[in-house]
Amino acid sequence: MYKSILKPLLFKQNPEDAHHFTFSWIKRTFNLPLIKNIIKGFFDYDHPSLEREVFGLKFKNPVGLAAGFDKDAKLIDEMSLLGFGFIEIGTLTPKPQDGNPKPRLFRLPEDQALINRMGFNNGGVEAAVMRLKSRKSKVLIGGNIGKNKVTPNENAVDDYINCLDALHPYVDYFVVNVSSPNTPNLRELQEKEPLKNLLAAVKKANEEHKDPKPILLKIAPDLTVGQLDDIVEIIIETKIDGVIATNTTIDRSVLKTAVEKVTAIGAGGVSGKVLSKKSTEVIKYLHRQSKGAFPIIGVGGIYSAKDAIEKLEAGASLVQVYSGMIYEGPSLVKEIKKGLAEYYQLQKR
């Protein structure tokens, strides 16, 4: 039904308008008792082979919702009905911010891709905390944290620690996001010394809480081999818990869409099917170079169970989807889980 009816209707709208429409529709309908039971029954799929423990957390299944879809923790209970093993909120910043001027989200149907330059638009960490306090589902939650646009890089540590402290009682793990291409100068924090200092400070702040949570780093797919080697070294040295690979790419050479159209869209990070190979190569490199020293969450271009399996075989422990759900529909989550269960059963034979 999604591909034949809903997708054509949504794709006639501006992408950001379609996103907000979908949000309000989910909020209105998923909480109706009958609809809620139907949705849960349709999307529910469990299998013992899907369960796993990663960085000390027990996941019902390895398929998560990537950050960016539910930035402000508005739909956790509703999205949990689709069968995700975990949901990542954010990126959240200490203060609310509008993000970049609109339009800032674009579809590239020929590439099954998106370009976004959202700019960490969110209602601020305190508003998200209020919603987290009232959530009912027990799905694992990740808190993706960043800095406000107006905060200079030399003061970025304060923003990350403010978010960590506010969210700490309400999320299960944290993601330090220094890899979005849409906040000016943010990616400079991926350089070796600034990144080491930031992660060390965040880890120290985390350990001041009674129950320290896992800390992950989200990286860009555009890093050089030397920079990836630095990432491995820094993660092992700071003893944070893992990596999310990868964020969106600024590489436009991967696109089939006409250059004129892409140029007219302007700046922004590319996500979607075209990111699949690039993110998998990063996962494979990190896993090989670190000798599996830390877990990796694989994200980027997962549109099928086959795509998810490729990420896991490359060295990922968990996977996340976002753009794939926009193009394939919410049933993608169940399809991936069923495909993974079949794959694991074959592995045992």
N, C-alpha and C positions, 0 to 999 in steps of 0.2 A: 504493500500500500504506500509506503514512503516514497519509493522511486517513481511509482506510476501517478500518484496524486499529490502528496505533500511537497515533495522536492520541486516539481515544476512550478507549483504555486509560490513556494518560498524563493525560488531562484528568479522570479519576476520582480521581487522586491530588492531594494538596496540591501546589501549583506548585513549591515549593522541593524537596520530596521527589522529584517527577517530574524535576526538573533533576539532582539527584544520582544518581537511578537511570539517567537517560540517560547521564550522565558515565561511570558505572561500566560500563554496557553497551557504550558506544563503546570504552572502554579495553580491555575483554575481547575484543571481537569484531573490531575494525578491525585488530588486529595479527596475526590469524591469516592465514598466507600466502595461502590461497585466497580468503578473504573480502576481504582487502586488495586483491587484484588485481581482484576483481569490483567492489568499490566504486569503485576508481580508474577502471576501464573504463567504469562506468555514468555517473559524474559528470563525467568528463573532457570538456572541450570547449574547443578553442583556435581562434583565428582571428586573422590578422594585424591586422585592424581594431580588435581589443580592446587591443592593446598600446599603452602610452603612457608618456611620461616626465613625471613631476610632481615638483616640488622636488628635482630631480637624481636621482631614483630611477626605475629602469625596472620598470614593473608589467606582468606578463603579461596581466592583465586588470583592469578598474576596479572589480571587486566585492569588497569586504572584509567581514570579520566584525567587527562593532562591539565595543567594550570592554564588559565585563560578563558575557559568556558564559564566557570562559575567563580569569577574573581572575588565576589563579595559574600560567598557562603549563603546565597539566597535559596539554593535548590538542592541542598545536600540530601534531605529526606526523599525528595522526589527522584533525584538522579540515582539514588541507591536502589530504587525499584528496578532499574535496568540491569542490575546484576554485576555492577563493578566490584572489584575486590578492594579498591581504595579510590578515594577522590582527593585531588589536589586543588586547593583553593588559592587565589591570588593571581598575579603578584599583588601583594598588599604593601602599602607604604604607611608610615606613621600618620601623616595627614592626608585628608581627602584631596584628590586632584582630578581635574577633568580629562587629562590626557591631551593628545595632539588634536589639532583642528580636524573636523570632518570635511570630506569623506576620508576615511582612514582604514577601511577594510574592503578588499576587492577579491572577486572570484576570477579564477583562470580556468574555466571548464575544460579547455583543450588539454590542460596539464593536470586536471583534477587537483588543483592547487589553490592556495589563498595567498594574498599579500596583505600584511597588516602593518600599520604604524600607530598602534593604539596609544602607546606611551604611558603604560601603567595607569590607565584610568581606573579608579576605584574609590570607594567611599571612605577609605581610611580603616586602619586596623581596629579601632575601638568599635565601629559599627559592625564589623564582621564578628567580633567577640560577642556582642549582644545576641547575634543570631546563633552562634555556636552554642551559647548557653542553653538555648531552648530546643536544640535539635533532638530528634527522637531515635533516629537510626543509629546503629552501632558500627557502621562502615568505618574503616580506618581513614583518617583525614591527614593530609599533608598540608603544611603551611608554607607557601612560596612567598618569600619576603624580598623586598627591594628598598631602594632609597627614593625619596622625593626628587623630582626634577630640579627643584631649586637648591637642593643640598649639594654643596661642592664635594668632590671626591675625597678631599682631605677630612671631611666630617661624615663620610658615608657610614663608617662603623657605628656611629650613634644611632642612625636610622635603622640599621639591621638589628641592633641589640634592643631598641625600643619595640620593634615588631615581635622579636623573639620573646621578650618578657611579657608582653600583652597576650600573646597567643599560647604561651607555654602550657597552661592547664587544660587547653581545649583541643590541641592537635596531637597527632601521634609521631610525626616527624617534621623536620624543617628542610626547606630548600633555599639555599643562598643563590639568588639569581643575579649574576653579573654579566649575563650573556645576551640580554635583549638588545637589538640594534636600534631601538626606538626611543631610548633616553640618551640625550647627549652625553658623550664621554663615558657612559657606563662600562662599555667593553674594555676601557683602559684598566679597570679593576681586575681583569683577567691576567694582566702582566704579573710576573713571578713575585716580586716583592710586595706590591699592594695586595695581591690575592693571599699570600701567606699571612700577612698581618691581619687582614680582614677575617680569615677563617680562624686564626688563633684567638682573636678577640671574641668572635661569636661562640667558639667552643668553650672558652673560659666563662662567658656569661651563662651558657647553657649548663655548665657544671656547677654553677652557684645555686641552681634549683635542686630541690630534693630528689626529683626523678628526671635526670637528664634524658633528653630525647635524641634520636638519631639526627645527625646533621649531614645533608647532602649538598653537593655543588652542581648547579646546572650550567653546562658549558655550550659554547657555540660550535657549529659544525665546520666553521671556517678557520680553525686554528691550524697552525703549521705543525709539522712533526716535532719540531723543537719545543713548541708551546705545549703540545700534548705530553711530551716527556716531562716538562716542568709540572704539569698537572699531576701526573703520577707521583712525582717526587713530593709535591706539596701535600697531597692527600695522605701519603704514607707518613710524612714528617709530622703533620698536624693531627693525624689520627682521627680525621673525620670519617664518617661512616660509609660514604659512597658517592656516586656520580649519577646525574641524569644527562644522558646523551641522546638527542641534542635539542637545542633551541632552534629557531628559524635561521635560514641562511640568507646572506646578502649576495650570494652568487647567482646571477641571472642567466649564466650560460647553460644551466640545466633546463631552461624553459623552451617549449616549442611555440608558445604564443608569440604572435608577431611582435618584433622589437618595438615597432611604433606604439603599439598598445601598452606594452610594459613600460616604455619610457614615459608615456603620458600619465601613467599611474604615479610614477615618482618613487620616492624612498619607501622602504619597508622591508620586513623580513618575509621570506618565502617559506611556506609550509605546504605539506601535502605529499602526494605520490612521488613527486620529483625529488623529495628529500630522502627517500627510502635508502638508496644505495649509499649516499654520503654519510648518513647517520650510522648505518650498519658498519661502514668502514672505520668510523671513529670508535664504535663499541669494540670491534675486533682488535684494533690497535691498542686501546687502553687495557683490555683484558690480557692480551699477549704480553705487553710490556710490563704490566704489574704482576704477571703470573697469578692472576685471579685474587690479588690481595684485598680487593674491596668489591662490593656489589655494584652493579650498574643497572639503572632503569633505562630501557631503550624506548625512545620515542622519535617519531619522524617517518611518515609515509606508511603507516600500518593500515592497510585497507582490506586485509583478509587474514585468515589463520596462517596461511603460507608466509605472509609478511612478518607476522609475530614470531613464527618458528625460526625464521632467518635471524631475527634479533637475538633470540634465546640461544641459538646455535653459535652466534658470534660471541656470546659471553654475557648477555644480559640475564638478570635474575627475574626481572619484572618488565612489563611493557605498559605504555600509555597510549591512548588514542585521543584525537580531537578532530582534525580535518577529515580523517577517514569516516567519522560518524556523520559529518556534514554531507559528504558525497554518497556514502553507502547506507546511512540510516542507523537508528539505534539498535537494530537487530544484529549489527556488526559485533557487538560485545558477546552475545550468545554464540554467534557463529565462530568467533575466535576460540571461545572456551570449549566448544564441542570439538573443533579441529585440534586443539591442544590435547584434549583428553584422548582422542583417537591416536594422535602422534605418540603420546606417552605409553599407551597400551601396546602399540607396535614395537616400541623400544624394548619392552619387557619380553617380547617373544624371542 
